[in-house]
Amino acid sequence: GFYGPPWSHQDRLDILRFEGKVGMNAYIYAPKDDSYHRERWRDPYPADQIARVGELLRVGRENGVDVWFAISPGLSMTYSDTADYRALLAKLEAGANVGVKHVALFLDDVPQELLHEADRARFHSVAEAHAYVINTLKHDLDARGLALAVVPTTYTNSFGSRDYARELGRLVPPEIPIAWTGIDVVAPDMTVAEARDWSTLIRRPPFIWDNYPVNDFARWRLFLGPLRGRAPDLASAIAGYVSNPMNEAHASMLPLWTIADYVKNPASYDPDSSLAHAMTALYGANSSAMRPFVAAYGDDWTTTTPVEALYIPSRTLDLGAARSLLGEMRASLARMHDLSTTDSATWAPLGRELAPFVDSVEARIGAVQRDTMYRKRGDTLLFRSELDRVVVPRARRAPVVDGDLADWKSARWRKLFGREGTDARAALVATKDTLYLAIDVADSSAVAFSGDSATAADNVTIVIGADASGKAPRMTGKDLVLVVTPGTASQPAAVRAHAFPLTPFYQEVLVSREGYAFPTFFMQNFSGEVPATYGATATGVHAAGSSDAKRWRLEIAIPRAGIPTTRTASGTVMRMAVNVSDAKPGPRRTASLGPRNYPANPATYTEVILPR
């Protein structure tokens, strides 16, 4: 169920045999980036691919594993359309023709509103539309002796509509299992109380879709540690349990072994003992070859890894520790290569999966060593803060915010740090009461703001950090996010103020995303109430824009009264990220005020010194 390149057919066969070895009994075929599973769900699988499903079924039977065949039609399906439904049923029947007995309908990560006019005319909600398809499908699958499970659109406490979950639970027969990932997409823990709370909502015990050790959200790392945080009595409140593994099938076997230990005997499960047992069982006398990788990646996503600072920018980096670990991992890879001559099935695929992570660490170490933004002190790299400091002059006269930049001719313009060839500049001035920001971007076509979608328009995203010291490790709901678009000849500039009280999982997902533009999904699901402490800083922001055949421009006025600041020897300091996003076809072009453009990472926000 992960995003990214699907496993190979051999990977799947190896996992099925592994499952039989550790006592697991289910495998769900649901690779998000298999085009026939999701994007091309209407199209029949080619004959060779459906034949491979048949082989999975055979190997599954030999190892006591039920293979579930899943389809994910929700990106484009017209739920009321008979032809679309027939295409869905035919797709599942093709699996049944090669022996499938268990099918799953995946409706996760799809639009949370009805997209098609025919559906809006027939159904009053997405939940009603989904229930109609599920119930019709159950009727037809029952006649063929096939079992059905569902992954719904709201599958976690952390986002989505509770009304959707409640209505779906009311409309769908209670014998159909409905998946739940816990209190977050990747849940730090799972308790009986949490599961029973969700059971009340969906009118049945949920079956757990545990997003551990999946790593598609952080492709720079692995999750090799044991399962943690699952209650010993969780089984009393759920209908079943499945784990979503990593993109790396053979590396997944280590944490999956601990999951099997937990599921078989949760009352006596000990994570560290289970990991030690799994290391010995999988790798025998050569388990030490895996130890450097477990040292680097043997935790879960809630804790810090030794290589994390290479990928999540901060103010300091322990280069010595990273280089030492790199050397150990390189030596282990060489050892795996040697071991593969006598045990190819174990070590050859594992080495292939781990090698890109070692290469990545080596490349990142080289990059930061060459990066002039850091100075070296022993084995530690220190970010040169003076390179990310802006001193704002006091304005002799407040600029007129009209979008034409006439009042900025003598301003100190700064070329922004651009990617993908973005040509943009900015200037800042301040009065006692207001911070003014001017943006000038080379662009032949301004794209107007539409609804809440920052990603569909040219925009400037300004994040004002709640912690003016710059020590906050992650974005929180205390930070102020301003999304400003320049407008067009027919549409004025627009300002939207947001606070994103992100869950710990989404904090972790976004902290390493360079040039990130907060999409509609975040506006819909995470936009919380802006803290009252910002006052007019949030409510009094105003902007004006203009554009011509070559450029678009913005002037933004931000009241200073609510901006979090601190006094230093340099003056009155605030922390701010400014990300200019140019919505051209293809990869989005971005530029930033500071050299490190990570809008959800407060450690990278520019130090802005305001006039007193």
Secondary structure, 3 states (H helix, E strand, C coil): CCCCCCCCHHHHHHHHHHHHHHCCCEEEECCCCCCCCCCCCCCCCCHHHHHHHHHHHHHHHHCCCEEEEEECCCCCCCCCCHHHHHHHHHHHHHHHHCCCCEEEEECCCCCCCCCCHHHHHHCCCHHHHHHHHHHHHHHHHHCCCCEEEEECCCCCCCCCCHHHHHHHHHHCCCCCCEEECCCCCCCCCECHHHHHHHHHHHCCCCEEEECCCCCCCCCCCCCCCCCCCECCCHHHHCCEEEECCCCCHHHHHHHHHHHHHHHHCHHHCCHHHHHHHHHHHHHHHHHHHHHHHHHHHCCCCCCCCCCHHHHCCCCEEEHHHHHHHHHHHHHHHHHHHHHCCCCHHHHHHHHHHHHHHHHHHHHHHHHHHHCCCEEEECCEEEECHHHHEEECCECCCCCCCCCCCHHHCCCCCEECEECCCCCEEEEEEECCCEEEEEEEEECCCCCCCECCECCCCCEEEEEECCCCCCCCCCCCCCCEEEEEECCECCECCEEEEEECCCCHHHHHHHCCCCCCCCCHHHHHHCCECCCHHHCHHHHCCEEEEEECCCEEEEEEEEECCCCCCEEECCEEEEEEEEEEEECCCCCCEEEECCCCCCCCCHHHCEEEEECC
